[in-house]
Amino acid sequence: MSEKTIASEAPATLDNTTIAAIGAAGQVAVPSYDRAAVTAGIVHFGVGGFHRAHQAVVIDDLLASGEALNWGICGVGVLEQDRHMKEVLDRQDGLYTLVLKHPNGQHEARVIGSIVEYLLAVDDPEAVLEKMASPEVRIVSLTITEGGYNFDQVTGAFDESNPTVQHDIVPGAVPTTVFGFVVEALARRRERGIDPFTVMSCDNIQGNGHVARTMFTAFARLVDPELAGWMDANVHFPNSMVDRITPVTSDDDRTEVRDRFGIDDQWPVVAEPFFQWVLEEDFPLGRPPYENAQVQVVDDVEPYELMKLRLLNASHQGLCYFGFLSGYRYAHEASSDPDIAAFLMGYMNDEATPTLSPVPGIDLDDYKRTLIERFSNPEVRDTLARLCAESSDRIPKWLLPVIRSQLQTGGPIARSAAIVASWARYDEAEDEQGQPITIVDRLKDELVPLAKSQRQHPTAFIENTKLFGDLAQNERFVSAYVEALTMLFENGAHYSVAHYARPTSAAVQA
């Protein structure tokens, strides 16, 4: 297919009545299976771009090969802000276009058909509960973001003071949170003698299955301690590691799908070609044959997830603040800067890799080189603003464990400390030209004032014990952090990242 192909006819509205014609045009692959024969065996919370570029694609692949007809997906939106997704998916019969953007400029489009239903909980919570309580549903999966698990960043304890949690634990309350829906649905299954579904977390949290178990049973304990005990004994929470860079859909993406591929899709999704999903084998009610669609089903996910969280995810944080403050706005621009690329490779080699266990079947040197190549894909156009968002949910889970491990073993921490300092500088909400930065973070109201005070009080930001625990009491970390922050103030972001990129820099030995 020529990449210069432009649809010459009016774009086709995407729905069940048009996919045959779209497929016949030859530019875009469409579902070859009978969607009417697909039933929902999976309920998924958090139908965003990542889920639609990742887990939903796996099910679509299996359906296309004649497998998993009883493993279609019923999406659920819990918040009012999910209404637009419901409206679009309802209008399009659950169909949407996935465009894979290859580094060489090739754009590969296909229509995904694995989402067969979408429910909006704020409109009909009972429909969501009954769907989950039905015996046909055997997996409830989650991409609710790192912050969606409602735990204290330092202690790991469930935050029962959250107002939405307090609402949901009142006897007889109609659920408003994912915790409320999952626990009530499990209670109904228990009452009806139906085996519990498996809860499958697909979020970027170390031990995401373990975390999900802890959080959901903690919520249940506030509602009914006996139910919590039953859940702990009977509900399975497999761990997983997921990976595919998926930027936010832009109007340009919608325009491309319309003009190049001839499809009027109100919410397509774009992604890089790279795909990885490592999943723990722990599904007592059965599962789709994931291994037939690129998924690695293993006994132990931890080596893979630590590799991904500490190399890819933490490197994204190393890229985004330094890149944004240096004047870049896209990931590919920043990672193509030789100093930033060298800084990231130095962080991965000298600080992150020593904290990892051997990863079966993975060449770590090749993996790290591939990461820089993926970050540098000019077609994906992943924004640094997206990578800088919700940092208070990301840095404590992805980067601080590297710092703590290196402090314990005496290993270098200078680049990791510099990443934390770059976050603190970014959260001053003003760039080096004096222009405002829009901070997107659930804790921005407390973090921005701390960041703004740090020119007089350099450790103000890291004294936030909710995020950093006792790190502000560690002399070696504080010294490395303050040195990096001072350099950012006095010399700017690009000078600083170039300084830490040098392998012979004395600071790197901190």
Rosetta blueprint (number, residue, H / E / L):
1 M L
2 S L
3 E L
4 K L
5 T L
6 I L
7 A L
8 S L
9 E L
10 A L
11 P L
12 A E
13 T E
14 L L
15 D L
16 N L
17 T L
18 T L
19 I H
20 A H
21 A H
22 I H
23 G H
24 A H
25 A L
26 G L
27 Q L
28 V L
29 A E
30 V L
31 P L
32 S L
33 Y L
34 D L
35 R H
36 A H
37 A H
38 V L
39 T L
40 A E
41 G E
42 I E
43 V E
44 H E
45 F E
46 G L
47 V L
48 G L
49 G H
50 F H
51 H H
52 R H
53 A H
54 H L
55 Q H
56 A H
57 V H
58 V H
59 I H
60 D H
61 D H
62 L H
63 L H
64 A H
65 S L
66 G L
67 E L
68 A L
69 L L
70 N L
71 W L
72 G E
73 I E
74 C E
75 G E
76 V E
77 G E
78 V L
79 L L
80 E H
81 Q H
82 D H
83 R H
84 H H
85 M H
86 K H
87 E H
88 V H
89 L H
90 D H
91 R H
92 Q L
93 D L
94 G L
95 L L
96 Y E
97 T E
98 L E
99 V E
100 L E
101 K E
102 H L
103 P L
104 N L
105 G L
106 Q L
107 H E
108 E E
109 A E
110 R E
111 V E
112 I E
113 G L
114 S L
115 I E
116 V E
117 E E
118 Y E
119 L E
120 L E
121 A L
122 V L
123 D L
124 D L
125 P H
126 E H
127 A H
128 V H
129 L H
130 E H
131 K H
132 M H
133 A H
134 S L
135 P L
136 E L
137 V L
138 R L
139 I E
140 V E
141 S E
142 L E
143 T L
144 I L
145 T L
146 E H
147 G H
148 G H
149 Y H
150 N L
151 F E
152 D L
153 Q L
154 V L
155 T L
156 G L
157 A L
158 F E
159 D L
160 E L
161 S L
162 N L
163 P H
164 T H
165 V H
166 Q H
167 H H
168 D H
169 I L
170 V L
171 P L
172 G L
173 A L
174 V L
175 P L
176 T L
177 T L
178 V H
179 F H
180 G H
181 F H
182 V H
183 V H
184 E H
185 A H
186 L H
187 A H
188 R H
189 R H
190 R H
191 E H
192 R H
193 G L
194 I L
195 D L
196 P L
197 F L
198 T E
199 V E
200 M E
201 S E
202 C L
203 D L
204 N L
205 I L
206 Q L
207 G L
208 N H
209 G H
210 H H
211 V H
212 A H
213 R H
214 T H
215 M H
216 F H
217 T H
218 A H
219 F H
220 A H
221 R H
222 L H
223 V H
224 D L
225 P H
226 E H
227 L H
228 A H
229 G H
230 W H
231 M H
232 D H
233 A H
234 N H
235 V L
236 H L
237 F L
238 P L
239 N L
240 S E
241 M E
242 V E
243 D E
244 R L
245 I L
246 T L
247 P L
248 V L
249 T L
250 S L
251 D H
252 D H
253 D H
254 R H
255 T H
256 E H
257 V H
258 R H
259 D H
260 R L
261 F L
262 G L
263 I E
264 D E
265 D L
266 Q L
267 W L
268 P L
269 V E
270 V E
271 A E
272 E L
273 P L
274 F L
275 F L
276 Q E
277 W E
278 V E
279 L E
280 E E
281 E L
282 D L
283 F L
284 P L
285 L L
286 G L
287 R L
288 P L
289 P L
290 Y H
291 E H
292 N H
293 A H
294 Q L
295 V L
296 Q E
297 V E
298 V E
299 D L
300 D L
301 V L
302 E H
303 P H
304 Y H
305 E H
306 L H
307 M H
308 K H
309 L H
310 R H
311 L H
312 L H
313 N H
314 A H
315 S H
316 H H
317 Q H
318 G H
319 L H
320 C H
321 Y H
322 F H
323 G H
324 F H
325 L H
326 S L
327 G L
328 Y L
329 R L
330 Y E
331 A H
332 H H
333 E H
334 A H
335 S H
336 S L
337 D L
338 P H
339 D H
340 I H
341 A H
342 A H
343 F H
344 L H
345 M H
346 G H
347 Y H
348 M H
349 N H
350 D H
351 E H
352 A H
353 T H
354 P H
355 T H
356 L L
357 S L
358 P L
359 V L
360 P L
361 G L
362 I L
363 D L
364 L H
365 D H
366 D H
367 Y H
368 K H
369 R H
370 T H
371 L H
372 I H
373 E H
374 R H
375 F H
376 S L
377 N L
378 P L
379 E L
380 V L
381 R L
382 D L
383 T E
384 L H
385 A H
386 R H
387 L H
388 C H
389 A L
390 E L
391 S H
392 S H
393 D H
394 R H
395 I H
396 P H
397 K H
398 W H
399 L L
400 L H
401 P H
402 V H
403 I H
404 R H
405 S H
406 Q H
407 L H
408 Q H
409 T H
410 G L
411 G L
412 P L
413 I L
414 A H
415 R H
416 S H
417 A H
418 A H
419 I H
420 V H
421 A H
422 S H
423 W H
424 A H
425 R H
426 Y H
427 D L
428 E L
429 A L
430 E E
431 D L
432 E L
433 Q L
434 G L
435 Q L
436 P E
437 I L
438 T L
439 I L
440 V L
441 D L
442 R L
443 L L
444 K H
445 D H
446 E H
447 L H
448 V H
449 P H
450 L H
451 A H
452 K H
453 S L
454 Q L
455 R L
456 Q L
457 H L
458 P L
459 T L
460 A L
461 F H
462 I H
463 E H
464 N L
465 T H
466 K H
467 L H
468 F H
469 G L
470 D L
471 L H
472 A H
473 Q H
474 N L
475 E H
476 R H
477 F H
478 V H
479 S H
480 A H
481 Y H
482 V H
483 E H
484 A H
485 L H
486 T H
487 M H
488 L H
489 F H
490 E H
491 N H
492 G L
493 A H
494 H H
495 Y H
496 S H
497 V H
498 A H
499 H H
500 Y H
501 A H
502 R L
503 P L
504 T L
505 S L
506 A H
507 A H
508 V H
509 Q H
510 A L
